[in-house]
Amino acid sequence: MKPLQSYKNEIEIHLNDYWEVPFKQFVDDFRRERDLAALALPYKTGNFRIDALLASTIEYLCHEQQLENPVWTWDVPPLEHPWFVSGFENLKAISIAESPVQFRRRLIFVLRNFLERL
């Protein structure tokens, strides 16, 4: 598994088009390899949305895999304004209801299947 900073860089490069591709690659790689060493060092912060999304995702995946969460994720603050990742107005209410606590605490709202893969 690549270092976390590599995934973050790829997500930011594709921020205006297909950021979900490298993001989901990170999710897949972590679920497959369960490599906590790749998460040991925090990434360089800068894009608040991506910083919060990655920290929330790491916390969620560690909980899912019953692994110890990297302590540094607690230092990643919540967003100033809520982010409804789907971008669809009619999904806001269901996103609020379905978002895992790891995302809600940073004001990120996703659907229950956000991290599911087919």
CYANA upper distance limits for C-alpha pairs under 8 A (distance plus 0.5 A):
  1 MET  CA     29 ASP  CA      6.80
  1 MET  CA     30 PHE  CA      7.80
  1 MET  CA     33 GLU  CA      7.42
  1 MET  CA     35 ASP  CA      7.27
  1 MET  CA     38 ALA  CA      7.12
  2 LYS  CA      6 SER  CA      6.94
  2 LYS  CA      7 TYR  CA      7.85
  2 LYS  CA     38 ALA  CA      6.93
  3 PRO  CA      7 TYR  CA      7.68
  3 PRO  CA     38 ALA  CA      5.13
  3 PRO  CA     39 LEU  CA      7.32
  4 LEU  CA      8 LYS  CA      6.89
  4 LEU  CA     38 ALA  CA      6.30
  4 LEU  CA     39 LEU  CA      6.25
  4 LEU  CA     41 LEU  CA      8.23
  4 LEU  CA     42 PRO  CA      8.13
  4 LEU  CA     43 TYR  CA      7.02
  5 GLN  CA      9 ASN  CA      6.60
  5 GLN  CA     42 PRO  CA      8.19
  5 GLN  CA     43 TYR  CA      5.51
  5 GLN  CA     44 LYS  CA      7.62
  6 SER  CA     10 GLU  CA      6.84
  7 TYR  CA     11 ILE  CA      6.69
  7 TYR  CA     22 PRO  CA      6.86
  7 TYR  CA     23 PHE  CA      7.48
  7 TYR  CA     26 PHE  CA      6.89
  8 LYS  CA     12 GLU  CA      6.70
  8 LYS  CA     23 PHE  CA      8.42
  8 LYS  CA     43 TYR  CA      7.89
  8 LYS  CA     50 ILE  CA      8.18
  8 LYS  CA     54 LEU  CA      8.49
  9 ASN  CA     13 ILE  CA      6.69
 10 GLU  CA     14 HIS  CA      6.93
 10 GLU  CA     19 TRP  CA      8.15
 10 GLU  CA     22 PRO  CA      6.59
 11 ILE  CA     15 LEU  CA      6.42
 11 ILE  CA     19 TRP  CA      5.31
 11 ILE  CA     20 GLU  CA      7.82
 11 ILE  CA     21 VAL  CA      8.35
 11 ILE  CA     22 PRO  CA      6.08
 11 ILE  CA     23 PHE  CA      6.64
 11 ILE  CA     50 ILE  CA      8.44
 12 GLU  CA     19 TRP  CA      7.47
 12 GLU  CA     50 ILE  CA      8.22
 13 ILE  CA     19 TRP  CA      8.17
 14 HIS  CA     18 TYR  CA      5.83
 14 HIS  CA     19 TRP  CA      5.21
 15 LEU  CA     19 TRP  CA      5.38
 18 TYR  CA     22 PRO  CA      8.50
 19 TRP  CA     23 PHE  CA      6.81
 20 GLU  CA     24 LYS  CA      6.31
 21 VAL  CA     25 GLN  CA      6.65
 22 PRO  CA     26 PHE  CA      6.75
 23 PHE  CA     27 VAL  CA      7.03
 24 LYS  CA     28 ASP  CA      6.58
 24 LYS  CA    115 LEU  CA      8.14
 25 GLN  CA     29 ASP  CA      6.48
 26 PHE  CA     30 PHE  CA      6.55
 27 VAL  CA     31 ARG  CA      6.67
 27 VAL  CA     61 LEU  CA      8.43
 27 VAL  CA    115 LEU  CA      7.91
 28 ASP  CA     32 ARG  CA      6.59
 29 ASP  CA     33 GLU  CA      6.41
 29 ASP  CA     34 ARG  CA      8.21
 30 PHE  CA     34 ARG  CA      5.42
 30 PHE  CA     35 ASP  CA      6.76
 30 PHE  CA     61 LEU  CA      8.47
 31 ARG  CA     61 LEU  CA      8.01
 31 ARG  CA     65 GLN  CA      8.17
 34 ARG  CA     65 GLN  CA      8.31
 35 ASP  CA     39 LEU  CA      7.85
 36 LEU  CA     40 ALA  CA      6.79
 36 LEU  CA     70 PRO  CA      8.49
 39 LEU  CA     70 PRO  CA      7.43
 40 ALA  CA     70 PRO  CA      6.93
 42 PRO  CA     72 TRP  CA      6.92
 42 PRO  CA     73 THR  CA      8.10
 45 THR  CA     51 ASP  CA      6.62
 46 GLY  CA     51 ASP  CA      7.73
 47 ASN  CA     51 ASP  CA      6.44
 48 PHE  CA     52 ALA  CA      6.53
 48 PHE  CA     79 LEU  CA      7.26
 49 ARG  CA     53 LEU  CA      6.49
 49 ARG  CA     79 LEU  CA      7.38
 49 ARG  CA     83 TRP  CA      8.37
 50 ILE  CA     54 LEU  CA      6.47
 51 ASP  CA     55 ALA  CA      6.73
 51 ASP  CA     76 VAL  CA      7.49
 52 ALA  CA     56 SER  CA      6.54
 52 ALA  CA     76 VAL  CA      6.74
 52 ALA  CA     77 PRO  CA      7.36
 52 ALA  CA     78 PRO  CA      7.01
 52 ALA  CA     79 LEU  CA      7.59
 52 ALA  CA    106 ARG  CA      6.97
 52 ALA  CA    108 ILE  CA      8.39
 53 LEU  CA     57 THR  CA      6.53
 53 LEU  CA    103 PHE  CA      7.82
 53 LEU  CA    108 ILE  CA      7.72
 54 LEU  CA     58 ILE  CA      6.54
 55 ALA  CA     59 GLU  CA      6.74
 55 ALA  CA     73 THR  CA      5.81
 55 ALA  CA     74 TRP  CA      8.49
 55 ALA  CA     76 VAL  CA      7.21
 56 SER  CA     60 TYR  CA      6.62
 56 SER  CA     73 THR  CA      8.31
 56 SER  CA    102 GLN  CA      5.58
 56 SER  CA    103 PHE  CA      5.65
 56 SER  CA    106 ARG  CA      7.94
 57 THR  CA     61 LEU  CA      6.52
 57 THR  CA    102 GLN  CA      7.87
 57 THR  CA    103 PHE  CA      7.92
 58 ILE  CA     62 CYS  CA      6.51
 58 ILE  CA     69 ASN  CA      7.88
 58 ILE  CA     73 THR  CA      8.39
 59 GLU  CA     63 HIS  CA      6.67
 59 GLU  CA     69 ASN  CA      6.36
 59 GLU  CA     70 PRO  CA      8.42
 59 GLU  CA     73 THR  CA      7.92
 59 GLU  CA    102 GLN  CA      6.75
 60 TYR  CA     64 GLU  CA      6.59
 60 TYR  CA    100 PRO  CA      8.23
 60 TYR  CA    102 GLN  CA      6.40
 61 LEU  CA     65 GLN  CA      6.50
 62 CYS  CA     66 GLN  CA      6.27
 62 CYS  CA     67 LEU  CA      5.26
 62 CYS  CA     68 GLU  CA      6.68
 62 CYS  CA     69 ASN  CA      6.04
 63 HIS  CA     67 LEU  CA      6.67
 63 HIS  CA     68 GLU  CA      8.05
 63 HIS  CA     69 ASN  CA      7.88
 69 ASN  CA     73 THR  CA      8.26
 71 VAL  CA     75 ASP  CA      8.44
 72 TRP  CA     76 VAL  CA      7.94
 77 PRO  CA    106 ARG  CA      7.17
 78 PRO  CA    105 ARG  CA      7.16
 78 PRO  CA    106 ARG  CA      4.20
 78 PRO  CA    107 LEU  CA      6.53
 79 LEU  CA     83 TRP  CA      8.29
 79 LEU  CA    106 ARG  CA      6.26
 79 LEU  CA    107 LEU  CA      6.36
 79 LEU  CA    108 ILE  CA      8.17
 80 GLU  CA    107 LEU  CA      8.38
 81 HIS  CA    107 LEU  CA      7.42
 82 PRO  CA    107 LEU  CA      5.21
 82 PRO  CA    108 ILE  CA      6.40
 82 PRO  CA    109 PHE  CA      7.84
 83 TRP  CA    107 LEU  CA      6.79
 83 TRP  CA    108 ILE  CA      5.42
 83 TRP  CA    109 PHE  CA      6.59
 84 PHE  CA     88 PHE  CA      8.27
 84 PHE  CA     92 LYS  CA      7.01
 84 PHE  CA     95 SER  CA      7.73
 84 PHE  CA    108 ILE  CA      6.67
 84 PHE  CA    109 PHE  CA      5.34
 84 PHE  CA    110 VAL  CA      6.85
 85 VAL  CA    108 ILE  CA      7.64
 85 VAL  CA    109 PHE  CA      6.75
 85 VAL  CA    110 VAL  CA      6.28
 86 SER  CA     91 LEU  CA      7.82
 86 SER  CA    110 VAL  CA      7.25
 86 SER  CA    111 LEU  CA      8.22
 87 GLY  CA     91 LEU  CA      8.49
 88 PHE  CA     92 LYS  CA      7.45
 91 LEU  CA     95 SER  CA      6.49
 92 LYS  CA     96 ILE  CA      6.74
 92 LYS  CA    109 PHE  CA      8.23
 93 ALA  CA     97 ALA  CA      6.94
 94 ILE  CA     98 GLU  CA      6.47
 94 ILE  CA    111 LEU  CA      7.52
 95 SER  CA     99 SER  CA      6.16
 95 SER  CA    109 PHE  CA      5.76
 95 SER  CA    110 VAL  CA      5.49
 95 SER  CA    111 LEU  CA      5.39
 95 SER  CA    112 ARG  CA      8.08
 96 ILE  CA    104 ARG  CA      8.24
 96 ILE  CA    109 PHE  CA      6.23
 96 ILE  CA    110 VAL  CA      7.90
 98 GLU  CA    109 PHE  CA      8.45
 98 GLU  CA    110 VAL  CA      7.47
 98 GLU  CA    111 LEU  CA      6.12
 98 GLU  CA    112 ARG  CA      5.65
 99 SER  CA    103 PHE  CA      6.80
 99 SER  CA    104 ARG  CA      6.56
 99 SER  CA    108 ILE  CA      8.27
 99 SER  CA    109 PHE  CA      5.87
 99 SER  CA    110 VAL  CA      5.61
 99 SER  CA    111 LEU  CA      6.44
 99 SER  CA    112 ARG  CA      6.61
100 PRO  CA    104 ARG  CA      6.79
100 PRO  CA    110 VAL  CA      8.46
100 PRO  CA    112 ARG  CA      8.00
101 VAL  CA    105 ARG  CA      6.43
102 GLN  CA    106 ARG  CA      7.83
103 PHE  CA    107 LEU  CA      7.00
103 PHE  CA    108 ILE  CA      5.53
103 PHE  CA    109 PHE  CA      6.91
103 PHE  CA    110 VAL  CA      8.15
104 ARG  CA    108 ILE  CA      5.81
104 ARG  CA    109 PHE  CA      6.56
110 VAL  CA    114 PHE  CA      6.57
